[in-house]
């Protein structure tokens, strides 16, 4: 269920979600072979072998967080407690699943 958020509300929630995800991934990257970077509000996760890049970024005009991973695009809406896909999958869960496709033992 999509909730109507004001621009400042969306920006605050998106910043919090991406900052928290970045922190968790940065901590996990100490134990796994990938790099995490946050730049201009967008989060990138990069892998060297095989070379891949995931991008997580807020899309303010439509008040969604968009993820590009494994040549697919995902659009997350705020449901009142988290950014989720229509299936109910959370942003953190999708990112963990995407990373597991490259690093099967990944946990965070």
N, C-alpha and C positions, 0 to 999 in steps of 0.2 A: 504494500500500500504506500503510495507516494504522498508525502506530506508537503504542504505548501510552505516553503521557507523563504524568508527575506534574503536578499543578497548577503548582508552581513552575517546572518545566521548560517547560511550555507558555507560561506568562506571560513567561518570559525570552526564549524563541524568538520569540513574537509581538511583544514590545516591540522586539527587535532588527530583525525584518523590517519593522515599521511605521516605526521610526525611520529605517532605511536608505532605505525607499521615500519617506518624507517629505523627506529630504535631497535625494534625486535629483530629486524633483518640484519642490521649492522652487528648486533651481538651474535647472531647465528653465523654470520659470515666469517667470524673468527675460527669457526670449526668446519666450515665448508668452503668450497672453491668458487666464490662469486664475490663481486663488489657491489656496494650499495652507495648511491649518491642522491642527495636532495639538492635541487637547483631550481630557483625561480618557482617554487611551489610544486614542481614535478619530481617524482621519485623514479630513479632508474635502477634496475638490477641487471648486472652484466656478467656473462659467463664467457670464459676464454675457450673452453673445449667441451662441446662444440660452441662456436661463437654465437651467442644469442643475447638479445637485450629485451627486457620487459620494461614498459613505461606505464606509470600510474600517475594520472593527472586529473585535477579538478576541471570540470567544464562548467563554468559559472552561468552562462546563458541558459542552460537546460538544468542546472543544479544537480549534476550527476558527477560521479567519479568514473573516469574511463580508464580501462586497463587494456593494453596491447601486449599479448603474450602468445607465443607459438603461432604467429600469423593469424590470430583471432582477436576480435575486439569484444570487450565486455563493458556494459554500462550499468553502474550501481546507483540505486536510488536510496535516499534516507527513509528508514521505516519508523523512526522515532527513537531507536536505540542503536542502530548500526547502518552502514551502507551495505545493501544487499542486492543480489540479482533477483529477477522475478521468481526464480526457483527457491529463493530463501538462502542461498549460499552467501556467506559473508565475504568481504574483501580479504580478510586474513586467510580464510579457508581456501579461496581461489588461488591466492598467491602461494600458499603452501603446496597445493596440488600442482600448480604450474612448475614450481621448483622441483618437486618430486619426479616429474617427467625427465629431468636431467640428472637429479641426485636422489635416487630412490630412498636412501636412508635419511633424508632431510626431516628434521623435527625442529620446531621452535615454539 
